[in-house]
């Protein structure tokens, strides 16, 4: 599921997009706001919103200005009732543009385009002959080599992450979104806004908790379906 946020000063516009998202197979609206400043704070603090539907013409703050403050943490689809904003919109770091009134067909076409772009930026398998990655531990000129197989889980804490391995815990100044984009999805999956796990290291799963070695981690409700999909594909079932 792709997590979405809606920013619009008109409540009926928000409700329309919520309905369209609910009718789509891959979208979940995490939250919405008629207050641009509240929305900026939420998106930049959580850093787990995949797509933001952003109205341009709002009285308190222009969507063009909002885009400048959130584009690093989310893909943006501009929504507006004025076609004249299109040129200005595409000069920003946005993924697509929807002109109001928005039909479900146009909504779906735009979302599909943006999802394809998001997926195209993710590595789907381990690079050939590469079983490791490098990160900067915060010391100028120094690079730390980390083996994928050594990573048990990754924890997000404010503006940095902790890579947990049996040998050491490495503090790295990356966001969860940045590290997630660089990990092979065949091994790693996000289970919570603060946790990415190496599925090979899981020893047990029960309810909304998952165990890695002796560490128990929470499973976020918005991430559970994707995790169960991966787990269920590897369950050995009886035919009796």
MARBA-3410 file (N, C-alpha, C, O; in Angstrom, 1 decimal):
240
0.8,-1.2,0.0,0.0,0.0,0.0,0.9,1.3,0.0,1.9,1.3,0.7 ~ 0.5,2.2,-0.8,1.2,3.5,-0.8,0.5,4.5,0.1,-0.7,4.7,-0.1 ~ 1.2,5.1,1.0,0.6,6.0,2.0,0.5,7.4,1.4,1.4,8.0,0.8 ~ -0.7,8.0,1.6,-1.1,9.3,1.0,-1.5,10.3,2.0,-1.9,10.0,3.1 ~ -1.3,11.6,1.6,-1.7,12.7,2.4,-2.4,13.7,1.5,-1.9,13.9,0.4
-3.5,14.3,2.0,-4.2,15.3,1.1,-4.2,16.6,1.8,-4.5,16.8,3.0 ~ -3.7,17.6,1.1,-3.7,19.0,1.6,-4.6,19.9,0.7,-4.3,20.1,-0.5 ~ -5.7,20.3,1.2,-6.7,21.1,0.4,-7.5,22.0,1.4,-7.9,21.5,2.5 ~ -7.8,23.2,1.1,-8.6,24.1,2.0,-10.1,23.8,1.8,-10.9,24.3,2.6 ~ -10.5,23.0,0.8,-11.9,22.6,0.6,-12.2,21.2,1.1,-11.6,20.3,0.6
-13.1,21.1,2.0,-13.4,19.8,2.6,-14.0,18.8,1.6,-13.7,17.6,1.6 ~ -14.8,19.3,0.6,-15.4,18.4,-0.4,-14.3,17.9,-1.3,-14.5,16.7,-1.8 ~ -13.3,18.6,-1.6,-12.2,18.2,-2.4,-11.4,17.0,-1.7,-11.0,16.1,-2.4 ~ -11.2,17.2,-0.4,-10.6,16.2,0.4,-11.4,14.9,0.3,-10.9,13.8,0.1 ~ -12.7,15.0,0.5,-13.6,13.8,0.6,-13.6,13.1,-0.8,-13.6,11.9,-0.8
-13.6,13.9,-1.9,-13.5,13.2,-3.2,-12.3,12.4,-3.4,-12.3,11.3,-3.9 ~ -11.1,13.0,-3.0,-9.8,12.2,-3.1,-9.8,11.0,-2.2,-9.2,10.0,-2.6 ~ -10.4,11.2,-1.0,-10.4,10.0,-0.1,-11.2,8.9,-0.7,-10.8,7.7,-0.6 ~ -12.3,9.2,-1.3,-13.2,8.2,-1.9,-12.4,7.5,-3.1,-12.5,6.3,-3.2 ~ -11.8,8.3,-3.9,-11.0,7.7,-5.0,-9.9,6.8,-4.5,-9.7,5.7,-5.1
-9.2,7.2,-3.5,-8.1,6.4,-2.9,-8.7,5.1,-2.3,-8.1,4.1,-2.5 ~ -9.9,5.2,-1.7,-10.5,4.0,-1.1,-10.9,3.0,-2.2,-10.9,1.8,-2.0 ~ -11.2,3.5,-3.4,-11.6,2.7,-4.5,-10.4,2.2,-5.3,-10.6,1.4,-6.2 ~ -9.3,2.6,-5.0,-8.0,2.2,-5.6,-7.4,1.0,-4.9,-7.7,0.9,-3.7 ~ -6.7,0.2,-5.5,-6.2,-1.0,-4.9,-4.9,-0.8,-4.1,-4.6,-1.6,-3.2
-4.2,0.3,-4.4,-2.9,0.4,-3.7,-2.7,1.6,-2.9,-1.6,1.9,-2.5 ~ -3.8,2.3,-2.6,-3.6,3.6,-1.8,-4.2,3.5,-0.4,-5.3,2.9,-0.2 ~ -3.6,4.2,0.5,-4.2,4.4,1.9,-4.0,5.8,2.3,-2.8,6.3,2.4 ~ -5.0,6.5,2.6,-4.9,7.9,3.0,-4.6,7.9,4.5,-5.5,7.5,5.3 ~ -3.4,8.3,4.9,-3.0,8.3,6.2,-3.6,9.5,7.0,-4.0,9.3,8.1
-3.7,10.6,6.3,-4.2,11.8,7.0,-4.5,12.8,5.9,-4.1,12.7,4.7 ~ -5.2,13.9,6.3,-5.5,15.0,5.4,-5.5,16.3,6.3,-5.7,16.2,7.5 ~ -5.4,17.4,5.7,-5.4,18.7,6.4,-5.8,19.9,5.5,-5.5,19.9,4.3 ~ -6.6,20.8,6.1,-6.9,22.0,5.5,-5.9,23.1,5.9,-6.0,24.3,5.4 ~ -5.0,22.8,6.8,-4.0,23.7,7.3,-2.6,23.3,6.7,-2.0,22.3,7.1
-2.1,24.1,5.8,-0.8,23.7,5.1,0.4,23.6,6.1,1.2,22.8,6.0 ~ 0.4,24.5,7.1,1.5,24.4,8.1,1.5,23.1,8.9,2.5,22.6,9.2 ~ 0.3,22.7,9.3,0.2,21.4,10.0,0.6,20.3,9.1,1.3,19.3,9.6 ~ 0.2,20.3,7.9,0.6,19.3,6.9,2.1,19.2,6.7,2.6,18.1,6.7 ~ 2.7,20.3,6.5,4.2,20.4,6.3,4.9,19.7,7.5,5.8,18.9,7.4
4.4,20.1,8.7,5.0,19.5,10.0,4.9,18.0,10.0,5.8,17.3,10.3 ~ 3.7,17.5,9.7,3.4,16.1,9.7,4.3,15.3,8.7,4.9,14.3,9.1 ~ 4.3,15.8,7.5,5.0,15.1,6.4,6.5,15.1,6.7,7.1,14.0,6.5 ~ 7.0,16.2,7.1,8.5,16.2,7.3,8.9,15.6,8.6,10.1,15.2,8.7 ~ 8.0,15.4,9.6,8.4,14.7,10.8,8.3,13.2,10.6,9.1,12.4,11.1
7.3,12.7,9.9,7.1,11.3,9.7,7.9,10.7,8.6,8.4,9.5,8.7 ~ 8.0,11.4,7.5,8.9,11.0,6.4,8.5,9.6,5.8,9.3,8.9,5.2 ~ 7.2,9.3,5.9,6.8,8.0,5.4,5.6,8.1,4.4,4.9,7.1,4.1 ~ 5.3,9.3,4.0,4.2,9.6,3.1,4.7,9.4,1.6,5.6,10.1,1.2 ~ 4.2,8.5,0.9,4.6,8.2,-0.5,4.1,9.3,-1.4,4.9,9.8,-2.3
2.9,9.6,-1.3,2.3,10.5,-2.3,1.4,11.6,-1.6,0.6,11.3,-0.7 ~ 1.6,12.9,-1.9,0.8,13.9,-1.3,0.0,14.6,-2.4,0.6,15.1,-3.4 ~ -1.3,14.7,-2.3,-2.2,15.4,-3.2,-2.2,16.9,-2.6,-2.8,17.1,-1.5 ~ -1.7,17.8,-3.4,-1.5,19.2,-2.9,-2.3,20.2,-3.7,-2.0,20.4,-4.9 ~ -3.3,20.9,-3.1,-4.0,21.9,-3.8,-3.0,23.2,-3.9,-2.3,23.5,-3.0
-3.1,23.8,-5.0,-2.2,25.0,-5.2,-2.8,26.3,-4.6,-2.2,27.0,-3.9 ~ -4.1,26.5,-4.9,-4.7,27.8,-4.6,-5.4,27.7,-3.2,-6.6,27.4,-3.1 ~ -4.6,28.0,-2.2,-5.1,28.0,-0.8,-4.9,29.4,-0.2,-3.9,30.0,-0.4 ~ -5.8,29.9,0.7,-5.7,31.2,1.2,-4.6,31.5,2.2,-3.9,32.5,2.2 ~ -4.3,30.5,3.0,-3.3,30.6,4.0,-1.9,30.6,3.5,-1.0,31.3,3.9
-1.7,29.7,2.5,-0.3,29.4,1.9,-0.5,28.8,0.6,-1.2,27.8,0.5 ~ 0.2,29.2,-0.4,0.2,28.6,-1.7,0.8,27.2,-1.7,1.8,27.0,-1.1 ~ 0.1,26.3,-2.5,0.7,25.0,-2.6,2.0,25.0,-3.3,2.8,24.1,-3.1 ~ 2.3,26.0,-4.1,3.6,26.1,-4.7,4.7,26.3,-3.7,5.8,25.7,-3.8 ~ 4.4,27.1,-2.6,5.4,27.2,-1.5,5.4,26.0,-0.6,6.5,25.7,-0.1
4.3,25.4,-0.4,4.3,24.1,0.4,5.2,23.1,-0.3,5.9,22.4,0.4 ~ 5.1,23.0,-1.6,5.9,22.0,-2.4,7.4,22.1,-2.1,8.1,21.1,-2.0 ~ 7.8,23.4,-2.0,9.2,23.6,-1.8,9.7,23.1,-0.5,10.9,22.8,-0.3 ~ 8.8,22.9,0.5,9.2,22.5,1.8,9.0,21.0,2.1,9.4,20.5,3.1 ~ 8.3,20.3,1.2,8.0,18.9,1.4,8.5,17.9,0.3,8.5,16.7,0.5
9.0,18.4,-0.8,9.3,17.6,-2.0,10.4,16.5,-1.7,10.4,15.5,-2.4 ~ 11.2,16.8,-0.7,12.3,15.8,-0.4,11.7,14.6,0.3,12.4,13.5,0.3 ~ 10.5,14.7,0.9,10.0,13.6,1.7,8.8,12.9,1.1,8.2,12.0,1.7 ~ 8.3,13.3,-0.1,7.1,12.8,-0.6,7.0,13.1,-2.1,7.5,14.2,-2.6 ~ 6.4,12.2,-2.9,6.0,12.6,-4.3,4.8,13.5,-4.2,4.0,13.3,-3.3
4.7,14.4,-5.1,3.6,15.4,-5.1,2.8,15.4,-6.3,3.3,15.4,-7.4 ~ 1.5,15.3,-6.1,0.6,15.5,-7.3,-0.2,16.8,-7.0,-1.0,16.9,-6.0 ~ 0.0,17.8,-7.8,-0.7,19.1,-7.6,-2.2,18.9,-8.1,-2.4,18.3,-9.1 ~ -3.1,19.5,-7.3,-4.5,19.6,-7.7,-4.9,21.1,-7.7,-4.6,21.8,-6.8 ~ -5.6,21.5,-8.7,-6.0,22.9,-8.8,-7.2,23.1,-9.8,-7.4,22.2,-10.7
-8.0,24.1,-9.6,-9.0,24.4,-10.5,-8.6,25.4,-11.6,-9.5,25.8,-12.4 ~ -7.4,25.8,-11.6,-6.9,26.8,-12.5,-5.8,26.2,-13.4,-4.7,25.9,-13.0 ~ -6.1,26.0,-14.7,-5.1,25.4,-15.6,-3.8,26.3,-15.8,-2.8,25.8,-16.1 ~ -4.0,27.6,-15.5,-2.8,28.5,-15.6,-1.7,28.2,-14.7,-0.5,28.6,-14.9 ~ -2.0,27.4,-13.6,-0.9,27.0,-12.6,-0.1,25.9,-13.1,1.0,25.6,-12.5
-0.4,25.3,-14.2,0.3,24.1,-14.7,1.7,24.3,-14.9,2.6,23.5,-14.5 ~ 2.0,25.4,-15.6,3.4,25.7,-16.0,4.2,25.9,-14.7,5.3,25.4,-14.5 ~ 3.7,26.7,-13.8,4.4,27.0,-12.5,4.6,25.7,-11.7,5.6,25.5,-11.1 ~ 3.5,24.9,-11.8,3.6,23.6,-11.0,4.7,22.7,-11.5,5.4,22.1,-10.7 ~ 4.8,22.6,-12.8,5.9,21.7,-13.3,7.3,22.2,-13.2,8.2,21.5,-13.5
7.4,23.5,-12.8,8.7,24.0,-12.5,9.2,23.6,-11.2,10.4,23.7,-10.8 ~ 8.2,23.1,-10.4,8.5,22.6,-9.0,8.9,21.2,-9.1,8.8,20.5,-10.2 ~ 9.3,20.6,-8.0,9.7,19.2,-7.9,8.5,18.4,-7.7,8.3,17.8,-6.6 ~ 7.6,18.3,-8.7,6.4,17.5,-8.5,6.4,16.3,-9.5,7.1,16.2,-10.4 ~ 5.4,15.4,-9.2,5.4,14.2,-10.0,4.3,14.2,-11.1,4.4,13.6,-12.1
3.2,14.9,-10.7,2.1,15.1,-11.7,1.1,16.2,-11.3,1.3,16.8,-10.3 ~ 0.1,16.5,-12.2,-0.7,17.6,-12.1,-2.2,17.2,-12.4,-2.4,16.6,-13.5 ~ -3.1,17.5,-11.6,-4.5,17.1,-11.8,-5.4,18.4,-11.8,-5.3,19.2,-10.9 ~ -6.2,18.6,-12.9,-7.0,19.8,-13.0,-8.4,19.4,-12.5,-9.0,18.5,-12.9 ~ -8.9,20.3,-11.5,-10.3,20.1,-11.0,-11.3,20.5,-12.0,-11.1,21.5,-12.7
-12.5,19.9,-12.0,-12.9,18.7,-11.2,-12.2,17.5,-11.7,-12.0,17.3,-12.9 ~ -11.8,16.7,-10.7,-11.0,15.5,-11.0,-11.9,14.3,-11.2,-12.6,13.9,-10.3 ~ -11.8,13.6,-12.3,-12.5,12.3,-12.5,-11.7,11.2,-12.0,-10.5,11.3,-11.8 ~ -12.4,10.1,-11.7,-11.7,8.9,-11.1,-10.7,8.4,-12.1,-9.6,7.9,-11.8 ~ -11.1,8.4,-13.4,-10.2,7.9,-14.5,-8.9,8.7,-14.5,-7.8,8.1,-14.6
-9.0,10.0,-14.4,-7.8,10.9,-14.4,-6.9,10.7,-13.2,-5.7,10.7,-13.2 ~ -7.7,10.5,-12.0,-7.0,10.3,-10.8,-6.2,9.0,-10.8,-5.0,9.0,-10.5 ~ -6.8,7.9,-11.3,-6.1,6.6,-11.4,-4.9,6.7,-12.4,-3.9,6.1,-12.1 ~ -5.1,7.4,-13.5,-4.0,7.5,-14.4,-2.8,8.2,-13.8,-1.7,7.8,-14.0 ~ -3.1,9.3,-13.1,-2.0,10.0,-12.4,-1.3,9.2,-11.4,-0.1,9.2,-11.3
-2.1,8.5,-10.5,-1.5,7.7,-9.5,-0.7,6.6,-10.0,0.4,6.3,-9.5 ~ -1.1,5.9,-11.1,-0.4,4.9,-11.7,1.0,5.4,-12.2,2.0,4.7,-12.1 ~ 1.0,6.5,-12.8,2.2,7.2,-13.3,3.2,7.4,-12.2,4.4,7.2,-12.3 ~ 2.7,8.0,-11.1,3.5,8.3,-10.0,4.1,7.0,-9.3,5.2,7.0,-8.9 ~ 3.2,6.0,-9.1,3.7,4.8,-8.5,4.8,4.1,-9.4,5.7,3.6,-8.8
4.6,4.2,-10.7,5.6,3.6,-11.6,6.9,4.3,-11.4,8.0,3.7,-11.4 ~ 6.9,5.6,-11.2,8.1,6.4,-11.0,8.7,6.1,-9.6,9.9,6.0,-9.5 ~ 7.9,5.9,-8.6,8.4,5.5,-7.3,9.1,4.1,-7.3,10.2,4.0,-6.8 ~ 8.4,3.2,-8.0,9.0,1.8,-8.1,10.2,1.8,-8.9,11.1,1.0,-8.7 ~ 10.3,2.7,-9.9,11.5,2.7,-10.8,12.7,3.2,-10.0,13.8,3.0,-10.5
12.5,3.9,-8.9,13.6,4.4,-8.1,14.1,3.4,-7.1,15.1,3.6,-6.4 ~ 13.4,2.3,-6.9,13.7,1.3,-5.9,14.5,0.1,-6.5,14.0,-0.4,-7.5 ~ 15.5,-0.4,-5.9,16.2,-1.6,-6.3,15.3,-2.8,-5.9,15.0,-2.9,-4.8 ~ 15.0,-3.7,-6.9,14.1,-4.8,-6.6,14.9,-6.0,-6.2,14.3,-6.9,-5.5 ~ 16.1,-6.1,-6.6,16.9,-7.3,-6.2,18.3,-6.8,-5.8,18.7,-5.7,-6.1
19.0,-7.7,-5.2,20.4,-7.4,-4.9,21.2,-7.2,-6.1,21.1,-7.9,-7.1 ~ 22.1,-6.1,-6.2,22.9,-5.9,-7.4,23.8,-7.1,-7.6,24.2,-7.8,-6.6 ~ 24.1,-7.4,-8.8,25.0,-8.6,-9.1,26.3,-8.5,-8.4,27.0,-7.5,-8.5 ~ 26.6,-9.6,-7.7,27.9,-9.7,-7.0,28.1,-8.7,-5.9,29.2,-8.6,-5.4 ~ 27.1,-8.0,-5.5,27.2,-7.1,-4.4,26.3,-7.6,-3.2,25.1,-7.7,-3.3
27.0,-7.8,-2.1,26.3,-8.2,-0.9,26.4,-7.2,0.2,26.2,-7.5,1.4 ~ 26.7,-6.0,-0.1,27.0,-5.0,0.9,26.7,-3.6,0.4,26.4,-3.4,-0.8 ~ 26.7,-2.6,1.3,26.5,-1.2,0.8,27.4,-0.3,1.7,27.9,-0.8,2.8 ~ 27.6,0.9,1.3,28.5,1.8,2.0,27.6,3.0,2.5,26.7,3.5,1.8 ~ 27.9,3.4,3.7,27.2,4.6,4.3,28.3,5.5,5.0,29.3,5.0,5.4
27.9,6.8,5.1,28.8,7.7,5.8,28.4,7.8,7.2,27.3,8.2,7.5 ~ 29.3,7.4,8.2,28.9,7.4,9.6,29.0,8.8,10.2,28.9,8.9,11.5 ~ 29.1,9.8,9.4,29.1,11.2,10.0,30.5,11.8,10.1,30.7,12.9,10.6 ~ 31.5,11.1,9.7,32.9,11.5,9.8,33.4,11.9,8.4,33.3,11.0,7.5 ~ 33.8,13.1,8.1,34.2,13.5,6.8,35.3,12.6,6.2,36.3,12.3,6.8
35.0,12.1,5.0,36.0,11.3,4.3,36.0,9.8,4.7,36.7,9.0,4.1 ~ 35.1,9.4,5.6,35.0,8.0,6.0,33.8,7.4,5.5,32.7,8.0,5.5 ~ 33.9,6.1,5.0,32.8,5.3,4.5,32.8,4.0,5.3,33.8,3.4,5.4 ~ 31.6,3.6,5.7,31.4,2.4,6.5,30.8,1.3,5.6,29.7,1.5,5.0 ~ 31.4,0.1,5.5,30.9,-1.0,4.7,30.0,-1.8,5.6,30.4,-2.2,6.7
28.8,-2.1,5.1,27.8,-2.9,5.9,27.3,-4.0,5.0,26.9,-3.8,3.9 ~ 27.4,-5.3,5.5,26.9,-6.4,4.7,25.4,-6.5,4.9,24.9,-6.4,6.0 ~ 24.7,-6.7,3.8,23.3,-6.9,3.9,22.9,-8.0,4.9,22.0,-7.8,5.7 ~ 23.6,-9.1,4.8,23.3,-10.3,5.7,23.5,-10.0,7.2,22.9,-10.7,8.0 ~ 24.3,-9.0,7.5,24.6,-8.6,8.9,23.5,-7.8,9.5,23.3,-7.7,10.7
22.7,-7.1,8.7,21.7,-6.2,9.2,20.5,-7.0,9.7,19.9,-7.8,9.0 ~ 20.2,-6.7,11.0,19.0,-7.4,11.6,17.8,-6.5,11.4,16.7,-6.9,10.9 ~ 17.9,-5.2,11.8,16.8,-4.3,11.5,17.4,-2.8,11.6,18.5,-2.6,12.1 ~ 16.6,-1.9,11.1,17.0,-0.5,11.0,16.0,0.3,11.8,14.8,0.1,11.6 ~ 16.4,1.2,12.7,15.6,1.9,13.5,15.7,3.4,13.2,16.8,4.0,13.1
14.5,4.1,13.0,14.5,5.5,12.7,14.3,6.3,14.0,13.4,6.1,14.7 ~ 15.2,7.3,14.2,15.2,8.2,15.3,15.4,9.6,14.9,16.5,10.0,14.6 ~ 14.3,10.4,14.8,14.3,11.8,14.4,15.0,11.9,13.0,14.5,11.4,12.0 ~ 16.2,12.6,12.9,16.8,12.8,11.6,18.0,11.9,11.4,18.8,12.2,10.5 ~ 18.0,10.7,12.1,19.1,9.8,11.8,18.5,8.4,12.0,17.4,8.2,12.5
19.3,7.4,11.6,18.9,6.0,11.7,19.9,5.2,12.5,21.1,5.6,12.6 ~ 19.5,4.1,13.0,20.5,3.1,13.7,20.4,1.8,13.0,19.3,1.2,12.9 ~ 21.5,1.4,12.4,21.6,0.1,11.7,22.0,-1.0,12.7,23.2,-0.9,13.2 ~ 21.1,-1.9,13.1,21.4,-2.9,14.1,22.0,-4.2,13.5,21.4,-4.8,12.6 ~ 23.2,-4.5,13.9,23.8,-5.8,13.5,24.3,-6.5,14.7,24.3,-5.9,15.8
24.6,-7.8,14.7,25.0,-8.6,15.8,26.3,-8.0,16.4,26.5,-8.1,17.6 ~ 27.2,-7.4,15.6,28.5,-6.9,16.1,28.4,-5.5,16.6,28.9,-5.3,17.7 ~ 27.7,-4.6,15.9,27.7,-3.2,16.3,26.3,-2.6,15.9,25.6,-3.1,15.0 ~ 26.0,-1.4,16.5,24.9,-0.6,16.1,25.5,0.7,15.5,26.3,1.4,16.1 ~ 25.2,0.9,14.2,25.8,2.1,13.5,24.8,3.2,13.4,23.7,3.1,12.9
25.2,4.4,13.9,24.3,5.6,13.8,24.7,6.3,12.5,25.9,6.7,12.3 ~ 23.7,6.5,11.7,23.9,7.1,10.3,23.0,8.2,10.1,21.8,8.1,10.5 ~ 23.4,9.3,9.6,22.6,10.5,9.4,21.9,10.4,8.0,22.2,11.1,7.1 ~ 20.9,9.5,8.0,20.0,9.4,6.8,18.6,9.3,7.4,18.4,9.0,8.6 ~ 17.6,9.6,6.6,16.2,9.4,7.0,15.8,8.0,6.6,16.4,7.3,5.9
14.7,7.5,7.2,14.1,6.2,6.9,13.8,6.1,5.4,14.0,5.0,4.8 ~ 13.2,7.2,4.9,12.9,7.1,3.4,14.1,6.9,2.6,14.1,6.2,1.6 ~ 15.2,7.6,2.9,16.4,7.5,2.1,17.0,6.1,2.2,17.5,5.6,1.2 ~ 17.1,5.5,3.4,17.7,4.2,3.5,16.8,3.2,2.9,17.3,2.2,2.3 ~ 15.5,3.3,3.0,14.5,2.4,2.5,14.7,2.3,0.9,14.6,1.2,0.3
14.9,3.5,0.3,15.0,3.6,-1.1,16.2,2.8,-1.6,16.3,2.4,-2.8 ~ 17.2,2.7,-0.8,18.5,2.1,-1.2,18.6,0.6,-0.8,19.7,0.0,-1.1 ~ 17.6,0.0,-0.2,17.7,-1.4,0.2,17.0,-2.3,-0.8,16.0,-1.9,-1.4 ~ 17.5,-3.5,-1.0,16.8,-4.4,-1.9,15.5,-5.0,-1.2,15.5,-5.5,-0.1 ~ 14.4,-4.8,-1.9,13.1,-5.2,-1.3,12.9,-6.7,-1.2,12.0,-7.1,-0.6
13.8,-7.5,-1.8,13.7,-8.9,-1.7,14.0,-9.3,-0.2,13.5,-10.4,0.2 ~ 14.8,-8.6,0.5,15.3,-8.9,1.8,14.6,-8.0,2.9,14.4,-8.4,4.0 ~ 14.4,-6.7,2.5,14.1,-5.7,3.5,12.6,-5.2,3.3,12.2,-5.0,2.2 ~ 11.9,-5.0,4.5,10.6,-4.6,4.4,10.3,-3.6,5.6,10.8,-3.9,6.7 ~ 9.6,-2.6,5.4,9.2,-1.7,6.5,8.0,-2.2,7.2,7.0,-2.6,6.6
8.1,-2.3,8.5,7.0,-2.8,9.3,6.4,-1.8,10.2,5.3,-2.0,10.9 ~ 7.0,-0.6,10.3,6.5,0.5,11.2,7.2,1.8,10.7,8.2,1.7,10.0 ~ 6.6,2.9,11.1,7.3,4.2,10.6,8.7,4.3,11.2,9.5,5.0,10.6 ~ 9.0,3.5,12.2,10.3,3.6,12.8,11.2,2.4,12.6,12.3,2.3,13.1 ~ 10.7,1.4,11.9,11.5,0.1,11.7,11.4,-0.5,10.3,10.4,-0.6,9.7
12.6,-0.9,9.8,12.7,-1.7,8.6,13.4,-2.9,9.1,14.4,-2.9,9.8 ~ 13.0,-4.1,8.7,13.6,-5.4,9.1,14.2,-6.1,7.9,13.8,-6.0,6.8 ~ 15.1,-7.0,8.3,15.7,-8.0,7.3,14.8,-9.2,7.5,14.9,-9.8,8.6 ~ 14.0,-9.6,6.6,13.0,-10.6,6.7,13.7,-12.0,7.1,13.1,-12.9,7.7 ~ 15.0,-12.1,6.6,15.7,-13.3,6.9,16.1,-13.5,8.4,16.4,-14.6,8.8
16.0,-12.4,9.1,16.4,-12.5,10.5,15.2,-12.7,11.5,15.4,-12.8,12.7 ~ 14.0,-12.7,10.9,12.8,-12.9,11.8,12.8,-14.3,12.4,12.9,-15.3,11.7 ~ 12.5,-14.4,13.7,12.4,-15.7,14.4,11.0,-16.0,14.7,10.7,-17.2,14.8 ~ 10.1,-15.0,14.9,8.7,-15.3,15.2,7.9,-14.1,14.9,8.4,-12.9,15.0 ~ 6.6,-14.3,14.6,5.7,-13.2,14.4,4.4,-13.6,15.1,3.9,-14.7,14.9
3.8,-12.7,15.9,2.6,-13.0,16.6,1.8,-11.7,16.8,2.3,-10.7,17.4 ~ 0.6,-11.7,16.3,-0.2,-10.5,16.4,0.4,-9.3,15.8,0.7,-9.3,14.6 ~ 0.6,-8.2,16.5,1.2,-7.0,16.0,2.6,-6.8,16.4,3.1,-5.7,16.5 ~ 3.3,-8.0,16.7,4.7,-7.9,17.1,5.5,-8.9,16.3,5.0,-10.0,15.8 ~ 6.8,-8.6,16.1,7.7,-9.5,15.4,9.0,-9.6,16.2,9.4,-8.6,16.8
9.5,-10.8,16.2,10.7,-11.0,17.0,11.9,-11.2,16.1,11.9,-12.0,15.1 ~ 13.0,-10.5,16.4,14.3,-10.7,15.7,15.3,-11.0,16.8,15.6,-10.1,17.6 ~ 15.9,-12.2,16.8,16.7,-12.6,18.0,15.9,-12.5,19.2,14.8,-13.2,19.3 ~ 16.3,-11.7,20.2,15.5,-11.5,21.4,14.8,-10.1,21.4,14.1,-9.8,22.4 ~ 14.9,-9.4,20.3,14.2,-8.1,20.3,12.8,-8.2,19.7,12.6,-8.8,18.6
11.9,-7.6,20.4,10.5,-7.6,19.9,10.2,-6.2,19.4,10.3,-5.2,20.0 ~ 9.7,-6.2,18.1,9.4,-4.9,17.4,7.9,-4.8,17.1,7.3,-5.8,16.8 ~ 7.3,-3.6,17.2,5.9,-3.4,16.8,5.7,-3.4,15.3,6.6,-3.0,14.5 ~ 4.5,-3.9,14.9,4.1,-3.8,13.5,3.1,-2.7,13.4,2.0,-2.8,14.0 ~ 3.3,-1.7,12.6,2.4,-0.6,12.4,1.2,-1.1,11.5,1.4,-1.9,10.6
0.0,-0.6,11.9,-1.2,-1.1,11.2,-1.2,-0.8,9.7,-1.7,-1.6,8.9 ~ -0.6,0.3,9.3,-0.5,0.7,7.8,0.5,-0.2,7.1,0.5,-0.1,5.8 ~ 1.4,-0.9,7.8,2.4,-1.7,7.1,2.1,-3.2,7.2,2.8,-4.0,6.5 ~ 1.1,-3.6,8.0,0.8,-5.0,8.2,0.5,-5.8,7.0,0.9,-6.9,6.8 ~ -0.4,-5.2,6.1,-0.9,-6.0,5.0,0.3,-6.4,4.1,0.4,-7.5,3.6
1.2,-5.5,3.8,2.4,-5.8,3.0,3.3,-6.8,3.6,3.8,-7.7,2.9 ~ 3.4,-6.7,4.9,4.2,-7.7,5.6,3.6,-9.1,5.5,4.3,-10.1,5.3 ~ 2.3,-9.2,5.8,1.6,-10.5,5.7,1.6,-11.1,4.3,1.7,-12.3,4.2 ~ 1.6,-10.2,3.3,1.7,-10.7,1.9,3.0,-11.4,1.7,3.1,-12.5,1.1 ~ 4.1,-10.8,2.2,5.4,-11.4,2.1,5.5,-12.7,2.9,6.1,-13.7,2.4
5.0,-12.7,4.1,5.1,-13.8,5.0,4.2,-15.0,4.4,4.7,-16.1,4.4 ~ 3.0,-14.7,4.0,2.1,-15.7,3.5,2.7,-16.4,2.2,2.3,-17.6,2.0 ~ 3.5,-15.7,1.5,4.0,-16.3,0.2,5.1,-17.4,0.6,5.5,-18.1,-0.3 ~ 5.5,-17.4,1.8,6.5,-18.4,2.2,6.0,-19.3,3.3,6.8,-20.1,3.9 ~ 4.7,-19.4,3.5,4.2,-20.4,4.5,4.0,-21.7,3.8,3.5,-21.9,2.7
4.5,-22.7,4.5,4.3,-24.1,4.1,3.0,-24.6,4.7,2.9,-24.7,6.0 ~ 2.0,-24.9,3.9,0.7,-25.3,4.4,0.4,-26.8,4.2,0.9,-27.4,3.3 ~ -0.4,-27.3,5.1,-0.8,-28.7,5.0,-2.0,-28.8,4.0,-2.8,-27.9,4.0 ~ -2.1,-29.9,3.3,-3.2,-30.1,2.4,-4.1,-31.2,2.9,-5.0,-31.7,2.2 ~ -3.9,-31.5,4.2,-4.8,-32.5,4.8,-6.1,-31.9,5.2,-7.0,-32.6,5.8
END
